[in-house]
């Protein structure tokens, strides 16, 4: 018998671990899809809290060729687009209000998460004789890196914000640069590869006024222990953030593998997309958009977390009504009405604007941004929304609130140059006049054509990055080769040389 007939094919399995939020899960799923396309076997693990919402979209499957494919004997495993789904407990009952007790939740998850994830690994991989070759985590589950170390499995971090934020946090938590303090709260920050950052441009977690101690601890643990991660990847693309990526090459190399957005936005077939919608979108808004003129509609969405005061809601409503433009406003109403009316639409607004606007509780955002009727996007500047609007080619009006959003807004206005930023008054409220002024400038102002031109260039660059042989595709292939060959040390590759050559061209 020939020797090669005795050789067994090694199947390399990758486990992705996500924090239970839609904006965290989707980038991992889309990255996992690209890993699957290059021959790896990918599984996503998430806490039980998202299970019921996710499984409404997924089909329970059983691998007929592998009776041991199930999480536990006699149960069906769940998968989406060739990515298997597994769930573990976060230590709380399903009806526990995690959002209202965020500090306690993160503290508890840090204790029970490693135990339950470790048990999942033993049951799903070791008991079934599967080779776990890599664990990929996102920033809000840093304890999963300890699980990887315990099981002697190489670990990759998928950073789900721009590379610029990674650079800021790395330098802040490792005390490489000066940042605002209680004694000097208005200190501006100058970092390689970035414009001068004032206090209003910095991520809220690095400010002395940050109230979220548990989230600060998560990031502190992450960035002070980067040696636990064999590779650092990012949901961005090299052509978007050349200078800041290059500035990190000697400190902590970060390899962009994005943009991790729906395939339809990248000119690829929609049927190959993968993602979750934890809230049901109102598709009727697409029918409404079909009736609007090209480049006429103001799209407004501030994500799923931000709740504005009643006064700010009234200001935005009045500005939209006075704009004389059709508008699509995603206004997710509070599940329980608040005494001060926060997050609620002004009385009579829906009726008054029924011929001008469409109010939705949630919408299929990528389809909305790709619609020819959209003129601009008023956004909180979450990175998923920013990535989607860049690839869709839609100018932005930025109204950031917290975490990475202020820095994303700074990038949009001063680096990418794709839009404007609304400025609040001393009371923290953006005025009706400010909103109206920004709408007029973004649609028909002197720089409106420049924004569109810059977006067109970035849209083309994004598609090239993820296409075969593009910068992000090459980084993904590099990672696959590292995993398949059993390499677990970050090394300088040919792509870094190519990036430096491209950077030199840009500078000259």
Rosetta blueprint (number, residue, H / E / L):
1 X L
2 X L
3 X H
4 X H
5 X H
6 X H
7 X L
8 X L
9 X L
10 X L
11 X L
12 X E
13 X E
14 X E
15 X E
16 X E
17 X E
18 X L
19 X L
20 X L
21 X L
22 X H
23 X H
24 X H
25 X H
26 X H
27 X H
28 X H
29 X H
30 X H
31 X H
32 X H
33 X H
34 X H
35 X H
36 X H
37 X H
38 X L
39 X L
40 X L
41 X E
42 X E
43 X E
44 X E
45 X E
46 X E
47 X E
48 X H
49 X H
50 X H
51 X H
52 X H
53 X H
54 X H
55 X H
56 X L
57 X L
58 X L
59 X E
60 X E
61 X E
62 X L
63 X L
64 X L
65 X L
66 X L
67 X L
68 X L
69 X L
70 X L
71 X L
72 X L
73 X L
74 X L
75 X L
76 X L
77 X E
78 X E
79 X E
80 X E
81 X L
82 X L
83 X E
84 X E
85 X E
86 X E
87 X E
88 X E
89 X L
90 X L
91 X L
92 X L
93 X L
94 X L
95 X L
96 X L
97 X L
98 X L
99 X H
100 X H
101 X H
102 X H
103 X H
104 X H
105 X H
106 X H
107 X H
108 X H
109 X H
110 X H
111 X H
112 X H
113 X H
114 X H
115 X H
116 X H
117 X H
118 X H
119 X H
120 X H
121 X H
122 X H
123 X H
124 X H
125 X L
126 X H
127 X H
128 X H
129 X L
130 X L
131 X E
132 X E
133 X E
134 X E
135 X E
136 X E
137 X E
138 X L
139 X H
140 X H
141 X H
142 X L
143 X H
144 X H
145 X H
146 X H
147 X H
148 X H
149 X H
150 X H
151 X L
152 X L
153 X L
154 X L
155 X E
156 X E
157 X E
158 X E
159 X E
160 X L
161 X L
162 X L
163 X H
164 X H
165 X H
166 X H
167 X H
168 X H
169 X H
170 X H
171 X H
172 X H
173 X H
174 X L
175 X L
176 X L
177 X L
178 X L
179 X L
180 X L
181 X L
182 X L
183 X L
184 X L
185 X L
186 X L
187 X L
188 X L
189 X E
190 X L
191 X L
192 X L
193 X L
194 X L
195 X L
196 X L
197 X E
198 X L
199 X H
200 X H
201 X H
202 X L
203 X L
204 X H
205 X H
206 X H
207 X L
208 X L
209 X L
210 X L
211 X L
212 X L
213 X H
214 X H
215 X H
216 X H
217 X H
218 X H
219 X H
220 X H
221 X H
222 X H
223 X H
224 X L
225 X L
226 X H
227 X H
228 X H
229 X L
230 X L
231 X E
232 X E
233 X E
234 X E
235 X L
236 X L
237 X L
238 X L
239 X L
240 X L
241 X L
242 X H
243 X H
244 X H
245 X H
246 X H
247 X H
248 X L
249 X L
250 X L
251 X L
252 X L
253 X L
254 X L
255 X E
256 X E
257 X L
258 X L
259 X L
260 X L
261 X L
262 X L
263 X H
264 X H
265 X H
266 X H
267 X L
268 X L
269 X L
270 X H
271 X H
272 X H
273 X L
274 X L
275 X L
276 X L
277 X L
278 X L
279 X L
280 X L
281 X L
282 X L
283 X L
284 X H
285 X H
286 X H
287 X H
288 X H
289 X H
290 X L
291 X L
292 X L
293 X L
294 X L
295 X L
296 X L
297 X E
298 X E
299 X E
300 X E
301 X E
302 X L
303 X L
304 X L
305 X L
306 X L
307 X L
308 X L
309 X L
310 X H
311 X H
312 X H
313 X H
314 X H
315 X H
316 X H
317 X H
318 X H
319 X H
320 X H
321 X H
322 X H
323 X L
324 X L
325 X L
326 X L
327 X E
328 X E
329 X E
330 X E
331 X L
332 X L
333 X L
334 X L
335 X L
336 X L
337 X L
338 X L
339 X L
340 X L
341 X L
342 X L
343 X L
344 X L
345 X L
346 X L
347 X L
348 X L
349 X H
350 X H
351 X H
352 X H
353 X L
354 X L
355 X L
356 X L
357 X E
358 X E
359 X E
360 X E
361 X L
362 X L
363 X L
364 X L
365 X H
366 X H
367 X H
368 X H
369 X H
370 X L
371 X L
372 X L
373 X L
374 X E
375 X E
376 X E
377 X E
378 X E
379 X E
380 X L
381 X L
382 X L
383 X H
384 X H
385 X H
386 X H
387 X H
388 X H
389 X H
390 X H
391 X H
392 X H
393 X L
394 X L
395 X E
396 X E
397 X E
398 X E
399 X L
400 X L
401 X L
402 X L
403 X L
404 X L
405 X H
406 X H
407 X H
408 X H
409 X H
410 X H
411 X H
412 X H
413 X H
414 X H
415 X H
416 X L
417 X L
418 X L
419 X E
420 X E
421 X E
422 X L
423 X L
424 X L
425 X L
426 X L
427 X L
428 X L
429 X L
430 X L
431 X L
432 X H
433 X H
434 X H
435 X H
436 X H
437 X H
438 X H
439 X H
440 X H
441 X H
442 X H
443 X H
444 X H
445 X L
446 X L
447 X L
448 X H
449 X H
450 X H
451 X H
452 X H
453 X H
454 X H
455 X H
456 X H
457 X H
458 X H
459 X H
460 X H
461 X H
462 X H
463 X H
464 X H
465 X H
466 X H
467 X L
468 X L
469 X L
470 X L
471 X H
472 X H
473 X H
474 X H
475 X H
476 X H
477 X H
478 X H
479 X H
480 X H
481 X H
482 X H
483 X H
484 X H
485 X L
486 X L
487 X L
488 X L
489 X L
490 X L
491 X L
492 X L
493 X L
494 X H
495 X H
496 X H
497 X H
498 X H
499 X H
500 X H
501 X H
502 X H
503 X H
504 X H
505 X H
506 X H
507 X H
508 X L
